[in-house]
Structure formats: C-alpha cells, structure tokens
Amino acid sequence: MENKRISPFAGLPVKLAGNFLDGKKKISEAINSPLRKIREVREQLLEKARGDGIIMSDHPGAGNIPSCCGVDGCSAVSGILSSDFVLGAAFAVEGLTAPSEKSQWDGPEFKALIHPENRHPDTKILANAVIDEKKIELAAESPHELVLFNGSYVSIFANIMETLPTALKLKDSATGKEFIAGLKSTIIAFGSLCKATDGAAIWSGISDKGTGSEYVSKLDISEICDDEMLFSVLLAPGESTSPIVKDAGELDTVNNLPIKDAAFASLRDRISAELSKTNVLFYRPFSWTPVFKVEMPQAVAGDKTRLMKLLGGIQNQCSTAGISKPYPIISAEAMIQCFMNAVPTFRGEIVTHIAGLQKDGIDDIFHALYGNI
C-alpha cells in the first residue's frame, strides 16, 4: 500500500501556510547576516583572540580522567477536579568509566516528589524549585570527582531563592513544606560548591545554548553576535577559551529579596557573593560536539591542574563519536523524557482509582475526570 505523506501544514488555511513560506527568505537573511559578518573577519578575530589569550593554548592531557556524574530533573503538575497533583524527580547518572574501573552506582540515583495539592497557579513554580533542591542534594551526596549539571548552577541557586516568597505564601502546602525543609541544607551545599577546596568534587554547569556577551564585548563585536555563535565559528576541536568571570546579573533579584531572618540573609549574601565570582569558558571537545558553555567555581578556574581535569572529564564523556553532549547529561535527559512520557499514565492510574471510589457512578464527573487524558 502506498504511504501518503501528510503535509506539516495540514489543517491550516492555504494562504496562511503560504505567508509563512513567503517569509522564510526574509527570516533566513536576518539570521544569516551576523554569521556572514563573523565568517568574513574570522582570521582577524582568531589572531586577536589568540594574541590576547582569549583562546587558551593549553589542552587537557590523556591521563587523570575523573569519575563523573550528570544531574538533571523535572516536574509536572496536573489538575483533576478541583485539585492538583505534583510529580517530579531529580536524576544523577554515572558517566562513562574505563573497563578497568568499577562503577560507583548500580544505576541512576534519584529523588522523587509526589504530592496532592489544592489548585494554585504557583504550584508549578514551587515544584520546579523543589526539584532544583533535590538536584543539589544528589550532587552533594555524589562520590564522583566531577558533577555536571545540565545548565547553570548559578541559575539553580537564583531560581531557588526567587521561589522563597512563593513558598512562604504556600507554606501550608505539602510542596511548600518540602521546599522550606530543604532550603537551608541546599544553600549550605552551595557554600561548599563555591569553596571548591583542593581535593573536593568539582561542580560544573554545562550548556550547549550559551548566551551572553562576556567575550564578544572584549572583541568589540557585541552588536553582531553573542558568545555562543562567535566560538561556534572560531573554536577548533579540542580548543577552549580562557576562563572569564560570568555575568551574574540573575543574582540581582536574589540580593534584593527581603529576608527577615538575619542569619539566613547573611548566609544568602555570602553565597551570592561567592557565586558572583563564578567563571565560564567555551569548549569544543571534538568535531562532532557543539561548543559548550562551561561554568565553574573561581577556585577551579584559577588552578590550571584542576581546570584541565575538568576539561579532560568533559572530553572523556564526549569521546564516542555521535555523542553531542557529555554522556551522563544525555543519559539524565533521557530519564527526564521517559518520566514526562509516563506522566499521563500516572494521571490515568489516579483517575481510574478515583473512579473506582465512586459508589454512585461517574456520569456527572466523567468529563472533569477524563477530559485532559
């Protein structure tokens, strides 16, 4: 039987699809224009970047590859009748190990979140922050030498702190109570992260969507592109930039939060001050990987041995051709996708159980129960 290809515009007015397609040239040209400008002056930019030490001449060696895990998480909130239920999980997945080494975990580590809640529009914000706390808990409990977060750990701290007013507003909810209970230990863990004392685990945030202009401003091209596009063009496989202090503007809101508890406010100020010294660099481990924006504590950025250990660990986790991100981060992302795919099934199980509790049938509430499945 002949397979008929279904148009991606099926169901749309023909003229609307035509308008979209007619605009592709205009959009493509606008997006391509900055790239074309960078390519035209690539050699001059490379010469200046290398001459000014923006691109490092050092590369990670083959030895001393650290043990590694990747951390990520997600949450979901679904409404049934007049209530919500909250599901979430944070995952820590061990990275690739040499055949001669023993795995430190039998499988992925996780911390779960599951609560019934009264309906409230801020429940999802609160659930996300609890999962962020659980990511930090997993990182603090990890026996590995290198902990890679999928994204910025500075953003995790900012999100947790910015959620505090919401948690206080919902302090009687189960999710709010869990957030408040885990807050202090989470902030203290950030203090250990910032110190990054010699011999301690290295925590690093990894992103392949690194926006920002910390570097392009030094090359006087901030009006043309951002850092990610610049180093996607400039960096050869194995090359990285020198670390630079991250633009931590997201901490401004955190610093201005009114906190009545003087001791906790002091702790917040101290951790925020340390996180404002966080360094970033851009690194392309191999030709088959994108350019990563790598976040690290100042103590690691200033220690060449530990910096090379960090980059070597990232390189090792991308060493299989076709892996576009460090292996433990890809694995943690896969766990999240499986979790989100399972959420409708979880909801269906709950709805079925509720339906079974109704002695008088469910004709009157059928659509309220099953409408969103």
VMD Tcl script that draws the C-alpha trace (Angstrom):
set ca {
  {0.00 0.00 0.00}
  {1.33 3.43 -0.94}
  {2.32 5.62 2.01}
  {0.86 9.08 1.63}
  {2.94 11.89 3.10}
  {0.90 14.18 5.35}
  {1.73 17.85 4.92}
  {3.01 19.59 8.07}
  {0.58 22.40 7.17}
  {-2.44 20.10 7.05}
  {-5.45 21.78 8.64}
  {-4.14 25.32 8.15}
  {-5.58 27.78 5.63}
  {-3.55 27.55 2.41}
  {-2.91 31.30 2.35}
  {-1.58 31.25 5.92}
  {0.90 28.49 5.10}
  {1.87 30.49 2.02}
  {2.50 33.59 4.10}
  {4.80 31.63 6.40}
  {6.75 30.17 3.49}
  {7.00 33.54 1.76}
  {8.67 34.92 4.88}
  {11.40 32.28 5.04}
  {13.84 34.27 2.87}
  {13.49 37.41 5.00}
  {13.95 35.47 8.25}
  {16.85 33.41 6.89}
  {18.69 36.50 5.69}
  {18.24 38.26 9.03}
  {19.59 35.25 10.93}
  {22.43 34.59 8.49}
  {23.65 38.19 8.31}
  {25.58 38.19 11.65}
  {27.08 34.78 10.81}
  {28.28 36.04 7.45}
  {29.92 39.05 9.08}
  {31.76 36.84 11.59}
  {32.95 34.47 8.87}
  {34.30 37.40 6.85}
  {36.57 38.50 9.69}
  {37.23 35.06 11.19}
  {41.00 35.08 10.67}
  {41.39 38.56 12.19}
  {39.25 37.57 15.17}
  {41.25 34.37 15.66}
  {44.53 36.28 15.59}
  {43.28 38.79 18.16}
  {41.67 36.12 20.37}
  {44.87 34.06 20.46}
  {47.09 37.10 20.84}
  {45.03 38.41 23.77}
  {44.89 34.98 25.42}
  {41.12 34.66 24.94}
  {41.67 31.26 23.33}
  {43.82 29.03 25.55}
  {46.92 27.28 24.28}
  {46.61 24.55 26.97}
  {44.70 21.34 26.33}
  {43.66 18.54 28.71}
  {46.02 15.58 28.82}
  {45.15 11.93 28.36}
  {45.64 10.88 31.99}
  {43.89 11.55 35.29}
  {40.34 11.27 33.98}
  {37.94 11.99 36.86}
  {34.93 9.88 37.77}
  {31.82 11.76 36.73}
  {28.05 12.01 37.04}
  {25.41 14.21 35.40}
  {22.47 15.81 37.21}
  {19.11 16.98 35.87}
  {15.45 16.91 36.83}
  {11.90 17.96 36.00}
  {8.40 18.27 37.45}
  {4.82 18.14 36.26}
  {1.58 19.47 37.75}
  {-1.76 18.10 36.59}
  {-5.26 19.11 37.64}
  {-8.03 16.67 38.50}
  {-11.40 18.07 39.61}
  {-10.56 20.93 41.99}
  {-7.13 19.61 42.97}
  {-3.62 19.32 41.55}
  {-1.15 16.53 41.89}
  {2.57 17.17 41.72}
  {5.06 14.72 40.27}
  {8.77 15.31 39.90}
  {12.17 13.67 40.00}
  {15.82 14.67 40.04}
  {18.28 12.22 38.49}
  {22.02 11.67 38.84}
  {23.54 9.34 36.23}
  {27.07 7.98 36.30}
  {29.31 8.79 33.37}
  {31.41 6.54 31.17}
  {34.06 4.55 33.01}
  {37.12 2.70 31.77}
  {36.77 -1.11 31.56}
  {39.36 -1.41 34.33}
  {37.31 0.78 36.69}
  {34.35 -0.22 38.81}
  {31.10 1.74 38.61}
  {30.25 3.52 41.83}
  {26.49 3.21 41.30}
  {24.40 0.24 40.19}
  {22.07 2.53 38.26}
  {20.73 6.09 38.20}
  {20.26 7.77 41.57}
  {17.06 9.77 42.02}
  {14.96 11.77 44.44}
  {11.20 11.90 43.86}
  {8.48 14.45 44.50}
  {4.81 13.42 44.70}
  {2.08 15.39 46.48}
  {-1.64 16.18 46.17}
  {-2.28 19.93 46.37}
  {-5.10 22.42 46.35}
  {-5.34 24.13 42.98}
  {-2.97 27.13 42.78}
  {-1.29 28.79 39.77}
  {2.12 28.93 41.51}
  {2.35 25.23 42.33}
  {4.47 24.52 39.22}
  {6.97 27.25 40.18}
  {7.27 25.72 43.63}
  {7.61 22.18 42.27}
  {10.44 23.25 39.95}
  {12.29 24.80 42.89}
  {11.92 21.63 44.99}
  {13.41 19.63 42.12}
  {16.29 22.12 41.98}
  {16.88 21.47 45.69}
  {16.91 17.74 45.01}
  {19.48 18.22 42.23}
  {21.78 19.88 44.74}
  {21.15 17.10 47.28}
  {22.14 14.48 44.70}
  {25.27 16.44 43.78}
  {26.28 16.82 47.42}
  {25.82 13.07 48.02}
  {27.69 12.02 44.88}
  {31.02 10.15 45.38}
  {32.28 11.32 41.98}
  {35.14 13.73 41.38}
  {33.18 15.69 38.77}
  {29.49 16.64 38.92}
  {27.99 18.07 35.72}
  {24.71 19.98 35.86}
  {22.60 20.24 32.73}
  {22.57 24.03 32.64}
  {23.77 26.71 35.00}
  {24.11 26.01 38.73}
  {24.03 29.78 39.32}
  {20.57 29.75 37.72}
  {19.56 26.89 40.04}
  {20.54 28.98 43.07}
  {18.73 32.04 41.69}
  {15.57 30.04 40.97}
  {15.54 28.51 44.46}
  {15.99 31.86 46.18}
  {13.47 33.66 43.97}
  {10.89 30.99 44.83}
  {11.19 31.71 48.57}
  {8.35 34.32 48.62}
  {6.08 31.85 46.78}
  {6.99 29.08 49.23}
  {6.16 31.32 52.19}
  {2.83 32.18 50.58}
  {2.13 28.44 50.17}
  {3.88 27.33 53.35}
  {0.95 25.14 54.39}
  {1.02 23.11 51.18}
  {2.94 19.83 51.10}
  {5.24 21.08 48.34}
  {5.84 24.34 50.19}
  {6.73 22.48 53.38}
  {9.18 20.27 51.47}
  {10.80 23.32 49.87}
  {11.24 25.12 53.19}
  {12.55 21.96 54.90}
  {15.30 21.53 52.30}
  {16.24 25.17 51.81}
  {18.97 25.68 54.41}
  {20.89 22.49 53.61}
  {20.71 23.35 49.91}
  {22.18 26.82 50.46}
  {24.93 25.38 52.67}
  {25.77 22.91 49.88}
  {26.22 25.88 47.54}
  {28.74 27.22 50.02}
  {30.81 24.06 49.63}
  {30.47 24.33 45.86}
  {31.85 27.86 45.86}
  {34.85 27.00 48.03}
  {35.78 24.06 45.77}
  {38.68 23.25 48.07}
  {41.51 21.18 46.66}
  {40.52 17.53 46.78}
  {36.79 18.30 46.80}
  {34.48 17.39 43.92}
  {34.32 19.86 41.04}
  {30.79 21.03 40.24}
  {30.24 22.43 36.77}
  {27.27 23.69 34.76}
  {27.25 22.62 31.10}
  {25.13 24.20 28.39}
  {25.12 23.98 24.60}
  {22.85 27.05 24.44}
  {25.27 29.51 25.98}
  {24.01 33.05 25.57}
  {25.88 36.01 26.95}
  {28.41 38.58 25.84}
  {31.30 38.22 28.28}
  {33.76 37.60 25.42}
  {32.32 39.46 22.43}
  {32.48 42.71 24.40}
  {36.26 42.23 24.65}
  {36.46 41.80 20.88}
  {34.19 44.80 20.20}
  {31.63 42.75 18.27}
  {28.82 42.53 20.83}
  {26.43 44.25 18.41}
  {26.94 41.48 15.83}
  {26.59 38.25 17.78}
  {26.72 36.54 21.17}
  {29.46 34.35 22.64}
  {27.94 31.05 21.53}
  {27.83 31.98 17.85}
  {31.29 33.53 17.96}
  {33.03 30.47 19.35}
  {30.98 28.08 17.24}
  {32.83 29.71 14.34}
  {36.24 30.25 15.99}
  {36.99 27.20 18.15}
  {38.60 24.16 16.57}
  {38.09 20.67 18.10}
  {39.98 20.46 21.41}
  {40.15 24.22 21.87}
  {38.70 26.31 24.67}
  {38.64 29.91 25.77}
  {40.37 31.14 28.91}
  {38.01 31.37 31.90}
  {36.31 34.69 32.49}
  {34.00 35.92 35.27}
  {30.39 35.14 34.41}
  {27.84 37.91 34.04}
  {25.74 37.02 37.08}
  {23.00 39.61 36.63}
  {20.42 36.97 37.59}
  {21.68 37.30 41.18}
  {20.48 40.92 41.43}
  {16.93 39.86 42.23}
  {18.25 37.36 44.79}
  {20.31 40.04 46.53}
  {17.30 42.34 46.77}
  {14.92 39.79 48.28}
  {13.64 40.98 51.69}
  {14.54 38.29 54.24}
  {13.55 38.81 57.89}
  {15.84 36.13 59.34}
  {19.15 37.97 59.77}
  {21.24 34.80 59.92}
  {19.70 33.40 56.73}
  {20.02 36.78 54.99}
  {23.72 36.81 55.90}
  {24.11 33.27 54.51}
  {22.32 34.31 51.31}
  {24.62 37.33 50.91}
  {27.76 35.26 51.44}
  {26.79 32.55 48.94}
  {25.57 35.08 46.39}
  {28.84 37.00 46.66}
  {30.80 33.80 46.03}
  {28.59 32.77 43.11}
  {29.09 36.20 41.53}
  {32.75 35.16 41.08}
  {31.76 32.09 39.04}
  {33.80 31.70 35.87}
  {32.77 30.45 32.44}
  {34.58 29.33 29.33}
  {33.62 27.90 25.94}
  {34.95 24.49 24.93}
  {34.60 22.26 21.85}
  {35.86 18.78 22.79}
  {35.52 17.18 19.35}
  {34.39 17.97 15.83}
  {31.08 16.16 16.45}
  {30.17 18.20 19.54}
  {28.78 21.71 19.74}
  {30.57 24.42 21.67}
  {29.76 24.09 25.37}
  {29.49 26.92 27.84}
  {31.20 25.54 30.94}
  {30.54 27.08 34.35}
  {32.94 26.53 37.26}
  {33.92 27.95 40.67}
  {36.62 30.59 40.72}
  {38.92 28.24 42.67}
  {38.86 25.77 39.76}
  {39.27 28.42 37.07}
  {42.37 29.74 38.83}
  {44.04 26.32 39.21}
  {45.40 25.08 35.86}
  {45.66 21.47 37.06}
  {42.03 21.32 38.20}
  {40.85 23.25 35.15}
  {42.49 20.69 32.85}
  {40.96 17.92 34.96}
  {37.51 19.45 34.40}
  {38.00 19.80 30.64}
  {39.52 16.32 30.43}
  {36.49 14.90 32.20}
  {34.10 16.62 29.79}
  {36.18 15.47 26.83}
  {36.18 11.88 28.07}
  {32.38 11.89 28.41}
  {32.05 13.00 24.76}
  {34.67 10.62 23.39}
  {32.26 8.37 21.48}
  {31.51 9.74 18.02}
  {27.91 10.85 17.75}
  {27.57 11.91 21.40}
  {26.65 15.57 21.18}
  {26.77 16.21 24.95}
  {28.63 14.63 27.87}
  {27.27 11.10 28.28}
  {25.83 11.45 31.81}
  {23.91 14.59 30.81}
  {22.46 12.87 27.74}
  {21.51 9.93 29.96}
  {19.85 12.21 32.54}
  {17.93 13.96 29.74}
  {16.73 10.56 28.53}
  {15.48 9.75 32.04}
  {13.53 13.03 32.05}
  {11.96 12.25 28.68}
  {10.90 8.81 29.94}
  {9.48 10.41 33.09}
  {7.48 13.01 31.17}
  {6.18 10.33 28.80}
  {4.96 8.39 31.83}
  {3.10 11.32 33.47}
  {-0.17 10.76 31.50}
  {-0.08 7.11 32.62}
  {0.39 8.17 36.24}
  {-2.56 10.52 35.84}
  {-4.67 7.78 34.28}
  {-3.93 5.45 37.19}
  {-5.01 8.11 39.68}
  {-8.19 8.88 37.74}
  {-9.07 5.19 37.49}
  {-8.62 4.77 41.24}
  {-10.81 7.82 41.94}
  {-13.49 6.46 39.59}
  {-13.45 3.18 41.49}
  {-14.23 5.02 44.73}
  {-17.48 6.49 43.39}
  {-20.43 4.36 44.64}
  {-22.98 6.32 42.59}
  {-21.11 6.20 39.30}
  {-19.18 8.90 37.45}
  {-21.66 10.14 34.85}
  {-21.76 13.62 36.38}
  {-17.96 13.98 36.68}
  {-16.84 11.92 33.70}
  {-15.51 14.84 31.67}
  {-13.98 16.52 34.71}
  {-12.08 13.33 35.46}
  {-11.04 12.20 31.99}
  {-11.12 15.38 29.93}
  {-7.37 16.03 29.94}
  {-6.10 12.46 29.48}
}
mol new
graphics top color blue
foreach p $ca { graphics top sphere $p radius 0.5 }
foreach p [lrange $ca 0 end-1] q [lrange $ca 1 end] { graphics top cylinder $p $q radius 0.2 }
display resetview
